[in-house]
Amino acid sequence: MKFYLDEDLSPKVADILRKNGVDALSAHEIGAVEASDLQQLEFAGKEKRCLVTRNRDDFIKLTLQFFNDRKPHYGILIVPYTIPGDQFSRMAVLLKTFASNHPSGLTPYTIAFLPTK
């Protein structure tokens, strides 16, 4: 499973993931911090990456739009706010576990929530 972390998540999480063998890229690392949600999801689709974000509502709407337009979509993984944004290692461990449990990635147009345990 390949991850693309939205700008609302620290690039430190992507760095920790890579150090632990998980393919992860951050919007911060590619200079896409000012990109729109639509642009973020288009990039994730082009790169065949699951988009990881805290921005649930906007990406649910965009997923419906991508489904209707048959645009490439490799899933959305929502990080709940119960995981503090400054707990980089904890978030990375949870994402690594999720990736291990979904080695082939998510089914296109799937929206999942990151388990907190």
C-alpha positions in Angstrom: 0.0 0.0 0.0 1.3 3.4 -0.9 0.3 6.5 1.0 0.0 10.2 0.1 -0.3 12.4 3.2 -2.4 15.5 2.9 -1.0 18.8 4.0 -2.9 18.6 7.3 -0.5 15.8 8.5 3.1 16.4 9.4 5.7 15.3 6.8 7.5 13.8 9.9 4.9 11.0 9.7 5.9 10.2 6.1 9.5 10.2 7.0 9.0 7.8 9.9 6.9 5.5 7.6 9.7 5.4 5.0 12.3 4.5 7.6 10.0 1.6 8.5 9.6 0.3 5.0 6.3 1.9 4.1 6.0 3.8 0.8 4.8 7.2 1.9 4.9 10.7 0.4 3.8 14.0 2.0 2.2 17.0 0.3 4.8 19.1 2.2 7.7 17.2 0.5 6.5 17.9 -3.0 5.5 21.5 -2.4 1.8 20.9 -2.7 0.8 22.6 0.6 -1.3 25.2 -1.2 -2.9 22.8 -3.6 -6.7 22.4 -3.5 -8.3 19.2 -2.1 -9.2 18.3 -5.7 -5.6 18.7 -6.8 -4.4 16.6 -3.8 -6.8 13.8 -4.7 -5.9 14.0 -8.4 -2.2 13.7 -7.5 -2.9 10.7 -5.3 -4.8 9.0 -8.1 -2.1 9.7 -10.7 0.5 8.2 -8.3 -1.8 5.3 -7.3 -1.6 6.3 -3.7 -4.2 6.1 -0.9 -4.7 9.7 0.3 -4.4 10.0 4.1 -6.1 13.1 5.7 -8.0 14.5 8.6 -10.3 16.3 6.2 -13.2 13.9 6.2 -16.1 16.0 4.8 -14.4 17.5 1.7 -12.8 14.2 0.7 -16.1 12.2 1.0 -17.7 14.7 -1.4 -14.7 14.5 -3.8 -14.8 10.7 -3.7 -18.3 10.7 -4.9 -17.3 13.1 -7.7 -14.4 10.9 -8.7 -16.6 7.9 -8.7 -19.2 9.6 -10.9 -16.5 10.9 -13.2 -14.6 7.6 -13.2 -11.4 9.3 -12.2 -8.5 7.3 -10.7 -9.0 6.8 -7.0 -7.0 4.6 -4.6 -8.9 5.2 -1.4 -9.1 7.7 1.3 -7.9 7.0 4.8 -9.2 9.3 7.5 -7.1 10.0 10.6 -9.4 10.7 13.5 -8.8 13.8 15.7 -8.6 11.5 18.7 -5.0 10.9 17.5 -3.2 14.2 18.3 -1.4 15.7 15.3 1.9 15.9 17.2 2.0 12.1 17.9 4.0 11.4 14.8 5.4 8.0 15.9 2.0 6.8 17.1 0.4 7.8 13.8 3.1 6.2 11.8 2.8 2.9 13.7 -1.0 2.9 13.1 -0.5 3.6 9.4 2.1 0.9 9.1 -0.3 -1.6 10.8 -3.0 -0.5 8.4 -0.7 -0.9 5.4 0.3 -4.4 6.6 -3.4 -5.4 6.9 -4.1 -4.0 3.4 -1.0 -5.0 1.3 -2.9 -4.6 -1.9 -4.3 -1.2 -0.9 -7.9 -0.1 -0.6 -10.6 -0.9 -3.2 -11.0 2.2 -5.4 -13.4 4.8 -4.0 -13.2 3.3 -0.5 -13.2 5.6 2.5 -11.8 4.1 5.6 -11.0 5.3 9.1 -7.6 4.7 10.7 -8.2 2.4 13.7 -6.8 4.0 16.8 -5.4 0.7 18.2 
